[in-house]
């Protein structure tokens, strides 16, 4: 299970749930298109909240990502992260 913090919302991801699916489940609007990791529309900045936090991709991203960026459409989280900004 992973904990996600976004503004005033704190929620957990279900097992094998992508971050995008979790964000949509709790009502956060996120721009996205391909859901395959190559367009970069959903790219977000994040901060790990503990040393054990990990980001795993269900599909290998083709978009260039900085160390503090992720693709919600195809990533799964372990641990806890805080999203710095969700695009709308």
C-alpha positions as CSV (number, residue, x, y, z in Angstrom):
1,X,0.0,0.0,0.0
2,X,1.2,3.5,-0.8
3,X,0.1,6.8,0.7
4,X,-0.2,9.8,-1.6
5,X,-0.5,13.4,-0.4
6,X,-1.9,16.1,-2.8
7,X,-2.7,19.5,-1.4
8,X,-5.3,18.8,1.4
9,X,-6.1,15.2,0.2
10,X,-4.4,12.2,1.6
11,X,-5.3,8.8,0.1
12,X,-3.8,5.3,-0.4
13,X,-3.4,3.4,-3.6
14,X,-4.8,-0.1,-3.9
15,X,-2.5,-3.0,-4.7
16,X,-1.4,-2.8,-8.4
17,X,-3.3,0.5,-8.9
18,X,-1.5,3.2,-11.0
19,X,-1.2,6.7,-9.5
20,X,-3.4,8.1,-12.3
21,X,-6.2,5.6,-11.4
22,X,-5.9,6.5,-7.7
23,X,-6.0,10.2,-8.4
24,X,-9.1,9.8,-10.5
25,X,-10.7,7.6,-7.9
26,X,-10.5,10.4,-5.3
27,X,-11.7,13.1,-7.7
28,X,-8.4,14.8,-8.6
29,X,-8.5,16.0,-12.3
30,X,-5.3,15.1,-14.1
31,X,-4.5,15.8,-17.8
32,X,-3.5,12.6,-19.6
33,X,-3.6,11.1,-23.1
34,X,-1.6,8.0,-24.1
35,X,-1.6,6.1,-20.8
36,X,1.5,4.3,-22.2
37,X,4.3,6.5,-20.9
38,X,5.3,8.2,-24.1
39,X,3.4,11.5,-24.4
40,X,4.3,13.1,-21.1
41,X,1.0,14.9,-20.7
42,X,0.5,13.6,-17.1
43,X,4.1,14.3,-15.9
44,X,4.2,15.4,-12.3
45,X,6.7,16.5,-9.7
46,X,6.9,14.7,-6.4
47,X,8.8,14.3,-3.2
48,X,9.5,11.0,-1.4
49,X,8.3,11.2,2.2
50,X,10.4,8.3,3.4
51,X,13.6,6.5,2.4
52,X,11.6,3.3,1.6
53,X,9.4,5.0,-1.0
54,X,9.7,3.5,-4.5
55,X,8.3,4.2,-7.9
56,X,7.8,1.3,-10.3
57,X,6.6,1.6,-13.9
58,X,4.1,-0.9,-15.4
59,X,5.4,0.3,-18.8
60,X,8.9,1.7,-19.4
61,X,8.5,5.5,-19.9
62,X,9.8,6.9,-23.1
63,X,9.5,10.5,-21.9
64,X,12.6,12.1,-20.3
65,X,12.0,12.4,-16.5
66,X,14.0,14.4,-14.0
67,X,14.7,12.7,-10.6
68,X,11.7,14.5,-9.1
69,X,9.2,13.7,-11.9
70,X,7.0,10.7,-12.5
71,X,4.3,9.6,-14.9
72,X,1.0,8.8,-13.0
73,X,-0.4,6.9,-16.0
74,X,2.0,4.0,-15.7
75,X,3.6,4.2,-12.3
76,X,2.8,2.4,-9.1
77,X,4.1,3.7,-5.7
78,X,5.4,1.9,-2.6
79,X,5.8,3.9,0.5
80,X,4.6,7.6,0.6
81,X,5.0,10.5,-1.7
82,X,3.7,14.1,-2.0
83,X,2.8,15.5,-5.3
84,X,4.1,19.0,-5.7
85,X,1.6,20.0,-8.4
86,X,-1.0,18.1,-10.4
87,X,-1.6,19.7,-13.8
88,X,-5.2,20.5,-14.7
